[in-house]
Amino acid sequence: MDANENKVSGRASYTDEERRDLIGEFHASGMTPAEFCREWNLNPKTLARWLRIERADAEISFCEIDVQPAPSSAGEYKSVC
């Protein structure tokens, strides 16, 4: 039985720390996702989902800006980010 296999449902469960460690191992491995999953006995769909979540978390969805009138010219604006 895999160390991460849930005894009741037969599904593997991973802590956030284990997930982060495996993602780091994957990036450092230079392997394809399929090779990595075979070596680590990990479902390829699980790794794909983790990587998708990682990419989404890394993306900037918007940048809030503070628009103020320029002190030198009336009617002109500058953004401060």
C-alpha atoms as an extended CHARMM CRD file, in Angstrom:
* protein
*
        81  EXT
         1         1  MET       CA              0.0000000000        0.0000000000        0.0000000000  PROA      1               0.0000000000
         2         2  ASP       CA              1.2800000000        3.4820000000       -0.8770000000  PROA      2               0.0000000000
         3         3  ALA       CA              2.1480000000        5.6210000000        2.1610000000  PROA      3               0.0000000000
         4         4  ASN       CA             -0.3650000000        8.2590000000        1.0160000000  PROA      4               0.0000000000
         5         5  GLU       CA             -3.1790000000        5.8670000000        0.2070000000  PROA      5               0.0000000000
         6         6  ASN       CA             -6.3310000000        6.4650000000        2.2030000000  PROA      6               0.0000000000
         7         7  LYS       CA             -7.2940000000        3.1630000000        3.8330000000  PROA      7               0.0000000000
         8         8  VAL       CA            -11.0460000000        3.7650000000        3.5420000000  PROA      8               0.0000000000
         9         9  SER       CA            -11.5120000000        4.9500000000       -0.0290000000  PROA      9               0.0000000000
        10        10  GLY       CA             -8.3190000000        3.6820000000       -1.6380000000  PROA      10              0.0000000000
        11        11  ARG       CA             -7.5620000000        7.2130000000       -2.8130000000  PROA      11              0.0000000000
        12        12  ALA       CA             -4.2580000000        8.8850000000       -2.0890000000  PROA      12              0.0000000000
        13        13  SER       CA             -4.3530000000       12.0520000000       -0.0190000000  PROA      13              0.0000000000
        14        14  TYR       CA             -1.5380000000       14.5530000000        0.2890000000  PROA      14              0.0000000000
        15        15  THR       CA             -0.8860000000       17.3890000000        2.7080000000  PROA      15              0.0000000000
        16        16  ASP       CA             -0.1540000000       20.8550000000        1.3390000000  PROA      16              0.0000000000
        17        17  GLU       CA              3.4980000000       20.3610000000        2.2710000000  PROA      17              0.0000000000
        18        18  GLU       CA              3.6850000000       17.0190000000        0.4320000000  PROA      18              0.0000000000
        19        19  ARG       CA              2.0310000000       18.5730000000       -2.6170000000  PROA      19              0.0000000000
        20        20  ARG       CA              4.4980000000       21.4970000000       -2.6460000000  PROA      20              0.0000000000
        21        21  ASP       CA              7.4350000000       19.1080000000       -2.2050000000  PROA      21              0.0000000000
        22        22  LEU       CA              6.2860000000       16.8820000000       -5.0810000000  PROA      22              0.0000000000
        23        23  ILE       CA              5.7440000000       19.8910000000       -7.3670000000  PROA      23              0.0000000000
        24        24  GLY       CA              9.2610000000       21.0980000000       -6.5260000000  PROA      24              0.0000000000
        25        25  GLU       CA             10.6620000000       17.6240000000       -7.1820000000  PROA      25              0.0000000000
        26        26  PHE       CA              8.8420000000       17.5490000000      -10.5260000000  PROA      26              0.0000000000
        27        27  HSD       CA             10.2380000000       20.9240000000      -11.6360000000  PROA      27              0.0000000000
        28        28  ALA       CA             13.7710000000       19.9290000000      -10.6000000000  PROA      28              0.0000000000
        29        29  SER       CA             13.5650000000       16.4520000000      -12.1400000000  PROA      29              0.0000000000
        30        30  GLY       CA             13.6380000000       17.3840000000      -15.8240000000  PROA      30              0.0000000000
        31        31  MET       CA             11.2260000000       14.4820000000      -16.4120000000  PROA      31              0.0000000000
        32        32  THR       CA              8.0350000000       14.5380000000      -18.3990000000  PROA      32              0.0000000000
        33        33  PRO       CA              4.8770000000       14.4840000000      -16.2760000000  PROA      33              0.0000000000
        34        34  ALA       CA              4.2550000000       10.8560000000      -17.2870000000  PROA      34              0.0000000000
        35        35  GLU       CA              7.7850000000        9.7570000000      -16.2730000000  PROA      35              0.0000000000
        36        36  PHE       CA              7.5610000000       11.5920000000      -12.9580000000  PROA      36              0.0000000000
        37        37  CYS       CA              4.1570000000       10.1310000000      -12.1350000000  PROA      37              0.0000000000
        38        38  ARG       CA              5.3430000000        6.5890000000      -12.8920000000  PROA      38              0.0000000000
        39        39  GLU       CA              8.4090000000        7.0210000000      -10.6900000000  PROA      39              0.0000000000
        40        40  TRP       CA              6.4390000000        8.5450000000       -7.7850000000  PROA      40              0.0000000000
        41        41  ASN       CA              3.3230000000        6.3550000000       -8.2040000000  PROA      41              0.0000000000
        42        42  LEU       CA              1.2310000000        9.4970000000       -8.6880000000  PROA      42              0.0000000000
        43        43  ASN       CA             -1.8920000000        9.7900000000      -10.7980000000  PROA      43              0.0000000000
        44        44  PRO       CA             -1.0480000000       11.9920000000      -13.8290000000  PROA      44              0.0000000000
        45        45  LYS       CA             -4.3610000000       13.8330000000      -13.4560000000  PROA      45              0.0000000000
        46        46  THR       CA             -3.4340000000       14.7250000000       -9.8930000000  PROA      46              0.0000000000
        47        47  LEU       CA             -0.1110000000       16.2300000000      -10.9760000000  PROA      47              0.0000000000
        48        48  ALA       CA             -1.8110000000       18.0750000000      -13.8510000000  PROA      48              0.0000000000
        49        49  ARG       CA             -4.3670000000       19.5690000000      -11.4350000000  PROA      49              0.0000000000
        50        50  TRP       CA             -1.6360000000       20.6520000000       -8.9990000000  PROA      50              0.0000000000
        51        51  LEU       CA              0.3430000000       22.3060000000      -11.8060000000  PROA      51              0.0000000000
        52        52  ARG       CA             -2.7770000000       24.0490000000      -13.1320000000  PROA      52              0.0000000000
        53        53  ILE       CA             -3.4990000000       25.4260000000       -9.6460000000  PROA      53              0.0000000000
        54        54  GLU       CA              0.1390000000       26.5060000000       -9.2860000000  PROA      54              0.0000000000
        55        55  ARG       CA             -0.0140000000       28.4170000000      -12.6120000000  PROA      55              0.0000000000
        56        56  ALA       CA             -3.3120000000       30.0770000000      -11.6710000000  PROA      56              0.0000000000
        57        57  ASP       CA             -1.9040000000       31.1650000000       -8.2950000000  PROA      57              0.0000000000
        58        58  ALA       CA              1.1650000000       32.6580000000       -9.9890000000  PROA      58              0.0000000000
        59        59  GLU       CA             -0.8330000000       34.7690000000      -12.4640000000  PROA      59              0.0000000000
        60        60  ILE       CA             -1.6990000000       38.3840000000      -11.7300000000  PROA      60              0.0000000000
        61        61  SER       CA             -5.3380000000       38.8760000000      -12.4990000000  PROA      61              0.0000000000
        62        62  PHE       CA             -5.3220000000       42.6480000000      -12.0070000000  PROA      62              0.0000000000
        63        63  CYS       CA             -3.2140000000       45.4550000000      -10.6460000000  PROA      63              0.0000000000
        64        64  GLU       CA             -4.8770000000       48.1050000000       -8.5380000000  PROA      64              0.0000000000
        65        65  ILE       CA             -3.7330000000       51.6120000000       -9.3890000000  PROA      65              0.0000000000
        66        66  ASP       CA             -4.2260000000       54.9540000000       -7.6990000000  PROA      66              0.0000000000
        67        67  VAL       CA             -5.0280000000       57.6410000000      -10.2620000000  PROA      67              0.0000000000
        68        68  GLN       CA             -4.2720000000       61.1870000000       -9.1320000000  PROA      68              0.0000000000
        69        69  PRO       CA             -4.1710000000       64.4880000000      -10.9890000000  PROA      69              0.0000000000
        70        70  ALA       CA             -0.6750000000       65.4750000000      -12.0150000000  PROA      70              0.0000000000
        71        71  PRO       CA              0.4390000000       68.4470000000       -9.9080000000  PROA      71              0.0000000000
        72        72  SER       CA              1.9610000000       70.2800000000      -12.8860000000  PROA      72              0.0000000000
        73        73  SER       CA             -0.9330000000       70.1650000000      -15.3720000000  PROA      73              0.0000000000
        74        74  ALA       CA             -4.6500000000       70.2600000000      -14.7520000000  PROA      74              0.0000000000
        75        75  GLY       CA             -6.5930000000       67.5440000000      -16.5300000000  PROA      75              0.0000000000
        76        76  GLU       CA             -3.6490000000       65.1270000000      -16.8930000000  PROA      76              0.0000000000
        77        77  TYR       CA             -3.4160000000       61.9450000000      -14.8360000000  PROA      77              0.0000000000
        78        78  LYS       CA             -0.6170000000       59.6060000000      -13.8920000000  PROA      78              0.0000000000
        79        79  SER       CA             -0.7930000000       56.0820000000      -12.4710000000  PROA      79              0.0000000000
        80        80  VAL       CA              1.0230000000       55.0460000000       -9.3180000000  PROA      80              0.0000000000
        81        81  CYS       CA              1.5340000000       51.2830000000       -8.9880000000  PROA      81              0.0000000000
